[in-house]
Every structure is written in structure tokens, then in C-alpha cells.
Amino acid sequence: MKTIHKIALLFLCLIAFVGCEDDLLDVPPQDMLVDETFWTSEGNVKTFAFGFYTGYFKGYGSGYTWGNYFSGQSLNDDFAPTNPPRFALQVPTSGGGWGFGWVRKSNIFINRVQTVPMEQEAIDHWTGIGRFFRAMEYHDLVARFGDVPYFDQELSEEDNDQLYKTRDDRTFVMDKVLEDLTFAAANVRASVDNDGLEVNKDVVLAFMSRIMLYEGTWQKYHENNSAKASEYLEAAKWAADQIVNTGNYSLANYREVFNSLSLSSNPEVILYREYEPGLITHALNSYNNKEPQTGISRNAIESYLAKDGLPISLSTLYQGDQGIDKVMADRDGRIYETFVSTELRINGVAPNHSTTGIASHKFLNESIKDDPIGSSNLNPTDAPIIRYGEVLLNYIEAVAELATLGGAGVSQGDLDKSINVLRDRVGVDLPHLEVAGELPAVGGIAYDDPNRDPEVPALLWEIRRERRVELMMEGYRLDDLKRWKKLGYVDMLANPDINQGAWIKKSDYPDSELNDISLTDGEEGYIIPASATASLRVLDNERVYLSPIPLDQITLYQDQGVTLEQNPGWE
């Protein structure tokens, strides 16, 4: 059994004295690890820290439980399911993500680390680890709920004034998050025992670029707070730039980042989750192999550029969409690494069909597809948690957004150290993106996608396109649409092409049963996965940008004579 898994198992014993929630527990039996005697060595500190990994680094999940990849995150405009997930319609009675158990664990960890007999460098490192995970949790809470109460100390059951404190402004909380991440970036070790499997300085910086990009764009598009937007975007840019300047990472073969049995030597992966047969496995490889799957939308497929670097609406290379061969001809090489390009897999024709006819194989390892470990929930392929490709995208988007807030314009140098590195990846085969004033250009010729959202500047539109394509099916799209204030893209009535798939003729499949498939023009046209009008997702209330606070929490506060304000629109 590998060391990291041994440590994870040991962590199960620690739950007894920390607890999964905020309540205090009775004194445990003498043969269990207890708080008073645990904090005696750096090894014990490390063991405790591994307990955070299960909460934040889900990867491909475990067993049949979804992680953040593929259609486990299908509320967006990339996937076209037959039964589209909806936005929340009601305030939940309980749950809903409102909880501070992980914050409490972080605060306990930070406090106890100060008492462990070890060198100051070690204390600073592990304090940085605790503050990193506290920042991670508060980012998640703020992204979900907006204003939340901020706690930086362990609380007891008697601390009613603190336990039932009102919500702090999201900007105050995110300032604290930035403080935590800045401390962690300065103090967490550059190299640890298991680089790639454990949090080191590069992991902190990579997540810092992600978190600060999210909040910077939220502040710009939702709060109209240009000063805070600029501050957070500068932090995102700085963190990403630090990663680039290390020279520690380069890009690998695209699919090998997602379908490898081992990521231990992959030069692109900054942090990954390790899987091992018989110990911890998942089902994502199987879902990409033998089972019906939620397919990609026509809208998403059309976002891939032609091989000349132009949108398909402008490229003379684009051959149209009547046939998978035409759809896939002369396109961005990532389309072949992500989707099956040689055949359509249609319901009634193929047992492992896609709802749109276009199947994904981004996560499929062909070497084990017929092996028992390639079936069921026995898949052992490793999962990237955060990778260099995303960091490059975080960098260039932060630069572009800063330019709209009075910062320096996007330079060719900025594109060459980010997007053009991605385009130079083996197999992508796209010409470099260039900047021509405020427009994107290829080969010295400026262009403007006629299908561009008119509210988004042309160069930023191309940067967002690159992000969508590079991170396709990796679980980022909904968060991106939220922070850009673009959830309107997932309204299926306003955007019918997100509920469409491949173009087919039923007459081309005379021996198959296609009666249950709806097409846009009767016997031919684009597959319509969700054919019932009543099932279509609409955006009719912008309250869904933030989740509602569960009713039981509001009642708990009321019982203490305190008002916990509900999020706007959910009152």
C-alpha cells in the first residue's frame, strides 16, 4: 500500500477528536487518538493535514461517486442531457452547503501547529498549509453564498456571540482569503516528500491564480467594484506568473493528462489524485467506454476553431456539420483528443451511445478498456487536480481583464507565454493568436467572430473560447459563467443550440430503431436530446447566481435573537 493511502487511512482515526461538524464530542476511549496527546511530532501534523485532501481534491471521485469531471457537472452549455439539470427552485430545509466544519478543522490545525515541538520553518510551513485550506473553504463558501460569517479561531459551544454572528461582507472575507493565500505562498515549502501528491508552494500558487481570478471577475461583473477587481486580478496574474517563471512545468500530450495509469512523471500536472487497483478506484473510464453518456452540445462543438485558427463561421476550411467526417475535418487538434471523431454513437444504434451522437473519449484509456479494471467502478487512472494548462489560462484572462480596468493592454508577449504555449502543444496544430489593436488576429490578419457575444470584447472572447476548449468537461464551465455573469448562456429556450447534437438523417439508419430520437426538421436535422418543452432549463431569475441559506439555519439564528439575512430573491 502506498504511503499517501496509508496516511489517508490513519486520518479516519483523527475524525474522533475533530468531528465532521462543529459540535464537541464526548471523551473517546483510551485506545483512540486524542487531541491532547496527538500534537507531538511533525509526522502527526502531516497525517492530520492529509484529512483535508478528501474534501478538496476529489479528482475522478471514488467508486460510483462522481468527482468534478465529465457530466457530473452538466449544468452548463457544454453538455446536452435528455433530462437537463435545473437551477434551484426552492430554499432547502437544511444542508445546501452552508456549514463551517472545514473552517473549524482549519482553525484547529493552525492553532495546534503552533504547539508542536519542531523548527520554526516547519511551523510556518504547516501554518501555511492550514491557511491554504481555510482559504479554499472560504472561497467555496463565498462563491456559493456571497456574504458569510468569518471565523479565524476555534469556537466552543459557549461562544454564542461568535457562533451566531451575522454575515460578513464577501469583500472582507475574500481579503482574508488573499491574506491566507499570500502567507501560504511565502511559507509553504517549494518541495515536499511527495511533490505532485502533496501541497507545495506551486500548488498554493496555482490555486491562488484560480481563486483570485474568480473573485476578481465577480467583483467586476457583479459588484462593479473596479478597485477590488483589480487587486484580486493582480494577485491572480502574479500567482500564475510565479508558476510560469519556475520553469518546472511544460505541456504533455493532451489526453495523457486525463487517461494515464500514472501521472507521477507528467510534466504538466501540478497536483494529482492517485488511484490504485484494489484500494481506491473510480468509474469515469467505464463511463467513457461502455455506457451511454451525456453528449456534447452543438454549441460547444462549434466553439472549436478550424485548423487555420479562425472560428468556423469565418474559416474556408470548415466543411459543415452534415456528417461526423465533415464536423471533424481540419479542426483544433484538441477536438480529436476529446471526442470520438470517426463515428457517431446514436441511441438505437450503439449501446454506448451519446445523447447527442457525439461521444467523448478524453478520459478513456484504451489499454484497459477490455480489462476488468476498465469496467464498472474499478478504474485506476490517475486524476489531475490542477495543471499547468489552467494556470496559463488564468494568467492571460487576468491580464485581459486588467486591461479593461485601466491596466496595460494585452501584449503579444502575454499571448506567447500563455495561449500560444497551449497551441504549440503536440497535436493541437493551431497557428499563434496575435493581437492587432483591440482585435485578435491570425497570420497578421485581424478578425472578429460574428457569433461573439456583443457584450464581450473580441480579444477577451477568444481568450474565453480558449479556456472553454482547453478545459472542456473538467468541471469549470458553470463557475466561469457565474463569475462572468453569463448564466444566460445556459437558458435552453434562448439558446436552442445547447440542446442540439449531431446532424443526421433517420433514413441513413434503416435497420435501427430511432423512433425515440427527435430531430430539428422531422426526419433529418440536429438531434434534440431534451425533446419535452417542459424539461427545458430557463434562466428566469438572477437570484440563482447565489444559493439560498437553508431554513434551519435562519431558524437557529432567530432562536438566539439574531437575524440571518437570506440572499436576494430567496426571501
C-alpha positions in Angstrom: 0.0 0.0 0.0 1.4 3.4 -0.9 2.3 5.9 1.8 -0.2 8.5 0.9 -3.0 6.0 1.2 -1.7 4.7 4.5 -1.8 8.3 5.8 -5.4 8.8 4.5 -6.5 5.7 6.4 -4.8 6.9 9.5 -6.8 10.2 9.2 -10.0 8.3 9.8 -8.9 7.8 13.4 -8.5 11.6 13.8 -12.1 12.3 13.0 -12.9 11.3 16.6 -11.3 14.4 18.1 -12.1 16.9 15.4 -15.5 15.9 14.3 -17.2 16.2 11.0 -19.3 19.2 12.2 -18.9 21.9 14.7 -20.2 20.0 17.8 -17.9 18.9 20.5 -17.6 15.2 21.2 -17.5 13.1 24.4 -14.2 11.9 25.6 -13.1 9.0 23.4 -11.9 5.6 24.6 -8.2 5.4 25.7 -7.2 3.4 22.7 -8.1 6.2 20.3 -6.0 9.2 19.2 -6.9 12.3 21.2 -6.3 15.9 20.8 -4.4 16.4 24.0 -1.7 13.8 23.1 -1.6 13.9 19.3 0.3 17.1 18.5 3.8 15.8 19.4 5.6 15.5 16.1 5.7 16.8 12.5 4.7 13.3 11.3 1.4 13.6 13.2 0.8 17.1 11.8 1.3 15.7 8.3 -1.1 12.9 9.0 -3.8 15.3 10.1 -3.2 17.6 7.1 -4.0 14.7 4.7 -7.5 14.7 6.0 -8.2 17.9 4.1 -7.4 16.2 0.8 -10.6 14.1 0.8 -12.6 17.3 1.0 -10.9 19.4 -1.7 -9.1 17.1 -4.1 -11.9 14.8 -5.4 -10.4 14.1 -8.8 -12.5 11.5 -10.5 -14.3 10.7 -7.3 -14.3 7.1 -5.9 -16.4 4.1 -6.6 -19.5 5.3 -8.4 -19.4 8.7 -6.8 -18.7 11.5 -9.3 -15.8 13.9 -9.0 -15.7 17.2 -10.8 -15.0 15.8 -14.2 -17.2 14.9 -17.2 -21.0 15.1 -17.0 -21.1 15.1 -13.2 -21.1 18.8 -13.7 -23.6 19.1 -16.6 -25.4 22.3 -15.7 -23.8 24.4 -18.4 -23.8 25.0 -22.1 -21.3 22.2 -22.9 -23.5 19.2 -22.2 -26.8 18.3 -23.8 -28.6 15.8 -21.5 -32.0 14.3 -22.1 -33.1 15.5 -18.7 -31.3 18.8 -18.1 -30.5 19.8 -14.6 -32.2 22.9 -13.4 -31.4 25.8 -11.2 -32.6 25.6 -7.6 -36.3 26.4 -7.3 -36.8 26.3 -3.6 -35.0 27.2 -0.4 -33.7 23.9 1.2 -34.8 23.0 4.7 -31.3 22.1 5.6 -27.9 21.4 4.1 -27.2 23.1 0.8 -23.6 23.6 1.6 -24.0 26.0 4.5 -21.6 24.7 7.1 -18.3 25.6 8.7 -16.9 22.2 9.7 -13.9 22.5 7.4 -13.3 26.1 8.6 -13.2 24.7 12.2 -10.8 22.0 11.2 -8.5 24.5 9.6 -8.6 26.8 12.6 -7.9 23.9 15.0 -5.0 22.8 12.8 -3.5 26.3 12.6 -3.8 26.7 16.4 -2.3 23.3 17.3 0.6 23.5 14.9 2.0 26.4 17.0 2.4 24.0 19.9 4.2 21.2 18.2 7.9 20.8 19.0 9.5 21.4 15.7 11.6 24.1 13.9 10.1 27.5 13.1 10.4 26.7 9.4 8.2 23.7 9.9 5.7 25.6 12.0 5.5 28.3 9.2 5.1 25.6 6.5 2.3 23.8 8.3 0.6 27.0 9.3 0.7 27.9 5.6 -0.9 24.6 4.8 -3.7 25.3 7.3 -4.3 28.8 6.0 -4.3 27.4 2.4 -7.1 25.1 3.2 -9.0 27.7 5.1 -8.8 30.0 2.1 -10.0 27.1 -0.1 -13.1 26.6 2.1 -13.9 30.3 2.3 -13.6 30.7 -1.4 -16.1 27.9 -1.9 -18.5 29.4 0.7 -18.3 32.9 -0.8 -18.7 31.6 -4.3 -21.9 29.7 -3.2 -23.4 32.2 -0.8 -21.7 35.5 -1.1 -21.6 37.1 2.4 -20.7 34.6 5.1 -19.6 34.8 8.7 -15.8 34.8 9.0 -14.1 32.7 11.7 -10.4 32.6 12.3 -10.4 31.0 15.7 -11.7 27.7 17.1 -15.0 28.2 18.9 -16.6 26.4 21.8 -20.3 25.7 22.4 -20.4 28.6 24.8 -19.3 31.2 22.3 -22.8 32.2 21.2 -21.9 35.7 20.1 -19.5 34.2 17.7 -21.4 31.1 16.7 -24.4 33.2 15.7 -22.6 36.2 14.3 -24.1 37.8 11.3 -22.7 37.5 7.8 -19.5 39.4 6.9 -19.3 41.2 3.6 -17.8 39.0 0.8 -15.1 41.5 0.2 -14.0 41.4 3.8 -13.9 37.6 3.6 -12.0 37.5 0.3 -9.5 40.0 1.7 -8.8 37.4 4.4 -8.6 34.7 1.8 -6.0 36.7 -0.1 -4.1 37.2 3.2 -4.1 33.4 3.8 -3.0 32.6 0.3 -0.2 35.2 0.4 1.1 33.8 3.7 0.9 30.2 2.3 2.7 31.2 -0.9 5.5 32.7 1.2 5.8 29.9 3.7 4.8 26.6 2.3 7.8 24.5 1.1 8.8 24.6 -2.5 9.4 20.9 -2.4 7.8 18.2 -0.2 8.2 14.5 0.3 5.7 13.6 -2.5 5.6 16.5 -5.0 2.6 16.1 -7.2 0.7 14.3 -4.5 1.0 16.8 -1.6 0.5 20.5 -1.3 3.7 22.5 -2.0 4.3 26.1 -2.9 3.4 25.6 -6.6 0.0 24.1 -5.6 -0.7 27.1 -3.5 0.2 29.5 -6.3 -1.9 27.6 -8.8 -5.0 27.6 -6.7 -4.3 31.2 -5.8 -4.4 32.1 -9.5 -7.8 30.2 -9.8 -9.4 31.7 -6.7 -8.3 35.3 -7.3 -9.4 35.1 -10.9 -12.8 34.0 -9.8 -13.2 36.8 -7.3 -11.7 39.5 -9.4 -14.1 38.9 -12.2 -17.0 38.5 -9.8 -16.1 41.9 -8.3 -16.0 43.4 -11.8 -19.2 42.0 -13.3 -21.4 41.6 -10.2 -20.3 44.2 -7.7 -19.0 46.9 -10.1 -16.0 47.3 -7.7 -13.2 48.1 -10.1 -10.7 48.6 -7.3 -11.2 45.2 -5.7 -11.4 43.6 -9.1 -8.0 45.0 -10.0 -6.5 44.0 -6.7 -7.7 40.4 -6.9 -6.8 40.1 -10.6 -3.3 41.4 -10.0 -3.0 38.6 -7.4 -4.2 36.0 -9.9 -1.8 37.3 -12.5 1.1 37.4 -10.0 0.5 33.8 -8.8 0.2 32.4 -12.3 3.3 34.3 -13.4 5.3 32.8 -10.4 4.4 29.3 -11.7 5.4 30.1 -15.2 8.7 31.6 -14.1 9.7 28.5 -12.1 10.3 26.6 -15.3 9.1 23.5 -13.5 6.3 22.6 -15.9 5.6 22.0 -19.6 2.7 20.7 -21.6 2.2 17.0 -22.1 0.2 15.1 -24.7 -3.4 16.3 -24.1 -5.2 13.1 -23.4 -2.3 11.6 -21.3 -3.1 14.2 -18.7 -6.6 12.6 -18.2 -6.3 8.9 -19.1 -2.9 7.8 -17.6 -2.5 5.0 -15.2 0.2 7.1 -13.5 0.7 10.9 -13.6 3.8 10.7 -11.4 6.1 11.8 -14.3 3.7 14.0 -16.2 5.3 17.4 -16.7 2.0 19.3 -16.9 0.4 18.1 -13.7 1.0 20.3 -10.5 -1.2 18.1 -8.2 -3.0 14.9 -8.9 -5.0 12.2 -7.1 -3.5 8.8 -7.2 -5.7 5.7 -7.8 -4.7 2.1 -7.2 -6.5 -1.2 -8.1 -7.9 -2.8 -5.0 -7.5 0.3 -2.9 -9.2 3.3 -4.4 -10.7 3.4 -7.9 -13.4 5.2 -9.9 -15.9 4.7 -12.7 -15.0 7.5 -15.2 -13.1 5.3 -17.6 -16.0 2.9 -17.8 -18.4 5.8 -18.5 -16.3 6.9 -21.4 -16.1 3.3 -22.7 -19.1 1.0 -22.4 -22.1 3.0 -21.1 -24.5 5.6 -22.6 -23.2 9.1 -21.9 -24.4 12.7 -21.8 -23.1 14.2 -25.1 -21.6 17.4 -26.0 -23.8 20.2 -27.3 -23.7 21.6 -30.8 -22.8 24.9 -29.3 -19.7 23.5 -27.7 -18.6 21.6 -30.7 -18.9 24.7 -32.8 -16.6 26.6 -30.4 -13.6 24.7 -31.6 -11.6 26.7 -34.1 -10.7 25.5 -37.6 -7.1 24.4 -38.2 -6.3 27.9 -39.6 -7.0 29.4 -36.2 -10.3 31.0 -37.3 -13.8 30.5 -36.0 -15.7 28.1 -38.2 -18.0 30.9 -39.3 -15.0 32.6 -40.9 -12.8 29.7 -42.0 -12.7 28.5 -45.5 -11.5 25.1 -44.1 -14.8 24.4 -42.4 -16.8 21.7 -44.3 -20.1 22.0 -42.4 -21.8 19.6 -40.0 -23.7 17.1 -42.1 -21.6 14.0 -41.2 -19.0 13.4 -38.5 -16.2 13.4 -41.0 -17.1 17.0 -42.0 -17.5 18.2 -38.5 -14.1 16.9 -37.5 -12.2 17.9 -40.6 -9.4 20.5 -40.2 -10.2 21.5 -36.6 -8.3 22.4 -33.4 -6.4 19.2 -32.6 -8.0 19.1 -29.1 -11.3 18.1 -30.7 -9.8 14.8 -31.7 -8.3 14.2 -28.2 -11.6 15.0 -26.5 -14.3 13.4 -28.8 -14.6 10.3 -31.0 -14.0 11.6 -34.5 -14.6 8.5 -36.6 -18.2 7.7 -35.9 -21.4 8.8 -34.4 -22.8 6.8 -31.5 -26.6 7.2 -31.6 -29.3 5.9 -29.3 -30.8 2.9 -31.1 -27.6 2.2 -33.0 -24.8 2.0 -30.4 -25.1 0.5 -26.9 -22.6 3.1 -25.7 -24.4 5.9 -27.3 -24.2 9.6 -26.6 -27.3 11.8 -26.1 -26.1 14.0 -29.0 -24.5 11.3 -31.1 -21.0 12.7 -30.4 -19.2 10.6 -27.8 -16.3 11.6 -25.6 -13.1 9.7 -25.1 -11.0 12.3 -23.3 -10.8 10.2 -20.2 -10.7 6.7 -21.8 -7.5 4.6 -21.5 -7.8 2.2 -24.4 -5.1 -0.2 -22.9 -7.6 -1.2 -20.1 -10.9 -0.8 -21.9 -11.4 -4.6 -22.2 -9.7 -5.4 -18.9 -11.7 -5.9 -15.7 -10.2 -2.7 -14.2 -11.5 -0.8 -17.2 -15.1 -1.8 -16.2 -17.6 -0.9 -13.5 -16.1 1.2 -10.7 -12.7 -0.5 -10.8 -10.9 2.2 -12.9 -7.4 3.1 -11.6 -6.4 6.0 -14.0 -5.0 9.0 -12.0 -6.9 12.3 -11.9 -5.3 15.7 -12.4 -6.3 18.1 -9.6 -4.7 21.3 -11.0 -2.4 21.6 -14.0 -0.2 24.0 -15.9 -2.6 24.4 -18.8 -5.1 26.0 -16.5 -2.5 28.3 -14.9 -1.6 29.7 -18.3 -5.3 30.4 -19.0 -5.7 32.1 -15.6 -2.7 34.3 -16.4 -4.0 35.5 -19.8 -7.5 36.1 -18.6 -6.3 38.1 -15.6 -4.1 40.2 -18.0 -7.0 40.8 -20.4 -9.5 41.7 -17.6 -7.0 44.1 -16.0 -6.7 45.8 -19.4 -10.4 46.6 -19.3 -9.9 48.2 -15.9 -7.2 50.6 -16.8 -4.2 48.3 -16.8 -1.7 47.7 -19.6 -3.2 46.2 -22.8 -2.6 42.6 -23.7 0.7 42.3 -25.4 2.0 39.7 -27.9 4.4 38.6 -25.1 1.4 37.9 -22.9 -0.2 35.7 -25.5 3.1 34.0 -26.3 3.6 32.9 -22.7 0.1 31.6 -22.3 -2.4 30.8 -25.1 0.3 30.2 -27.7 2.1 27.7 -25.4 -1.2 25.8 -25.4 -1.4 26.0 -29.2 2.2 24.7 -29.5 1.2 21.5 -27.6 1.9 18.5 -29.7 -1.2 17.5 -31.7 -3.1 20.8 -31.3 -1.6 22.3 -34.5 -3.1 25.8 -34.3 -1.4 29.0 -35.5 -0.5 31.5 -32.8 -3.1 34.0 -31.6 -1.9 37.6 -32.3 -3.1 40.9 -31.0 -4.0 43.7 -33.5 -5.0 46.7 -31.5 -8.1 45.5 -29.7 -8.8 42.6 -32.0 -7.5 39.1 -32.2 -5.5 38.2 -35.3 -4.0 35.1 -37.0 -1.2 35.4 -39.6 -1.3 39.1 -39.3 -5.0 39.4 -40.2 -7.4 40.7 -37.6 -10.8 39.1 -37.2 -13.9 39.3 -35.2 -16.2 36.3 -34.6 -19.6 37.2 -36.0 -21.1 34.9 -33.3 -19.4 36.8 -30.5 -21.5 38.0 -27.5 -21.5 41.7 -28.3 -21.0 42.5 -24.6 -17.6 40.7 -24.6 -14.6 42.4 -26.3 -13.3 40.5 -29.3 -9.9 39.5 -27.8 -11.4 38.6 -24.5 -14.0 36.4 -26.4 -11.1 34.5 -27.9 -9.4 34.1 -24.6 -12.6 32.7 -23.1 -13.0 30.4 -26.1 -9.5 29.0 -25.5 -10.4 28.4 -21.9 -13.6 26.6 -22.8 -11.9 24.3 -25.2 -8.8 23.6 -23.2 -10.8 22.8 -20.0 -13.7 21.0 -21.8 -15.5 18.6 -19.4 -13.2 19.4 -16.5 -15.9 21.0 -14.3 -15.1 24.7 -14.7 -17.7 25.9 -17.1 -20.5 26.7 -14.7 -18.2 28.6 -12.3 -16.9 30.6 -15.3 -20.4 31.5 -16.5 -21.3 32.6 -12.9 -18.3 34.8 -12.4 -18.8 36.4 -15.9 -22.5 37.0 -15.1 -23.3 34.9 -18.2 -25.7 32.2 -16.9 -28.0 33.3 -19.7 -25.9 31.1 -21.9 -27.5 28.0 -20.3 -31.0 29.1 -21.0 -32.2 26.4 -23.5 -35.1 28.5 -24.9 -32.8 31.4 -25.6 -30.0 29.2 -26.9 -31.5 26.2 -28.7 -28.2 25.0 -30.0 -27.2 23.9 -26.5 -30.0 21.4 -26.8 -28.8 20.1 -30.1 -26.3 17.5 -31.2 -25.1 15.9 -34.4 -26.9 16.4 -37.7 -28.3 13.0 -39.0 -30.9 11.6 -41.4 -33.0 8.8 -40.0 -33.1 7.2 -43.4 -29.3 6.6 -43.1 -30.1 4.1 -40.3 -32.8 1.9 -41.8 -32.2 -1.1 -39.6 -32.1 0.8 -36.4 -34.8 2.0 -34.0 -34.6 5.8 -34.0 -38.3 6.4 -33.1 -37.3 7.9 -29.7 -34.9 10.4 -31.3 -36.2 13.9 -32.0 -34.6 15.9 -34.8 -34.9 19.6 -35.6 -36.6 19.0 -39.0 -38.6 15.8 -38.6 -36.7 13.0 -40.4 -33.4 14.8 -40.6 -31.7 17.6 -38.7 -29.9 18.0 -35.4 -30.6 15.6 -32.6 -32.6 17.2 -29.8 -31.7 15.4 -26.6 -34.3 17.1 -24.4 -37.4 17.0 -26.6 -40.1 17.8 -24.0 -40.6 21.5 -23.7 -41.5 21.2 -20.0 -38.0 19.8 -19.4 -36.1 22.7 -20.8 -33.9 24.8 -18.5 -34.6 28.5 -18.4 -33.0 31.4 -16.5 -35.9 33.5 -15.3 -34.4 34.9 -12.0 -30.9 36.1 -11.4 -31.1 35.1 -7.8 -29.5 31.7 -8.8 -26.1 33.3 -9.0 -26.1 32.8 -5.2 -27.5 29.8 -3.4 -30.2 30.2 -0.7 -29.4 29.8 3.0 -31.2 26.8 4.4 -34.3 27.4 6.5 -33.0 25.6 9.6 -30.0 28.0 9.9 -32.3 31.0 9.7 -34.4 29.5 12.5 -31.4 28.7 14.6 -30.3 32.3 14.5 -33.9 33.5 15.2 -33.9 31.3 18.3 -30.8 33.3 19.5 -32.5 36.6 18.8 -30.3 37.2 15.7 -31.4 37.8 12.1 -29.6 35.8 9.5 -30.4 37.6 6.2 -31.5 35.5 3.3 -29.9 36.0 -0.1 -31.7 38.4 -2.5 -34.6 36.8 -4.3 -34.8 33.8 -1.9 -36.7 35.6 0.9 
